[in-house]
């Protein structure tokens, strides 16, 4: 099946290598259902904000964006860039490292703003990690996507995906490859952030803008799943759930500690 749009950007060796390696596997192992991908601008800078349900979904999502004629620039955790060989490829492919929960996180913001101002497409996972919500609905978002968009004046495109978790469950070590799983990705209209434009980017402004982005992502996922999300968005911090790393490991350690008492 041909892609909806032809790529107009130069790929570079690293991105071309990733496509040659990953694309045939995705075609072989997934059935794709792409909805409204043409809502992603064909050219010009933009932020795409997407939900996170599996360690596999950066690949299935990048496939969706690539199939609609754009190259993705992920904000990716810095640990990925230190992996031998893979780290060099990721960096050469133009991805942006994020030093989570450190003072260096502002470097990613500046790099992302520069990227969209060059007309590139930057992808942000507002949740910052795989969702901790028990049924994999989007949880409370961080303010990075809103901050980048409001600082640069580019649109935010909300995207939801569903299905990668059937291939590789959150923090699972073994994939379930067969039978082929359906992966659905759906893009929405640009998030309306006009009321926040030109205002000082205070914590309250960024929080409100982020809530609007998360609402838009959740709405796309409701359309995919055919059901309503919980009325109250899951907040990992208020629930005492760790925000970085495998939350299952935290639960196992807690059970071991309780067993020693």
Secondary structure, DSSP 4 states (H G I P E B T S, - for coil): ---SB---S--HHHHHHHHHHHHHHHHHHEEEEEESGGGS-SSS-EEEEE----TTHHHHHHHHHHHBT--EEEEEEGGGGGSTTHHHHHHHTT-EEE-TTSTTHHHHHHHHHHHHHTT-EEEE-TTSSS--STT----PPPSHHHHHHHHHT-EEEEEEEESHHHHS-TT-SS---SSPEEEEEEEEEEP--GGGTTS---HHHHHHHHHHHHHHHHHHHHHHHTSPPPSS---HHHHT--SSS-HHHHHHHHHHHHHH-
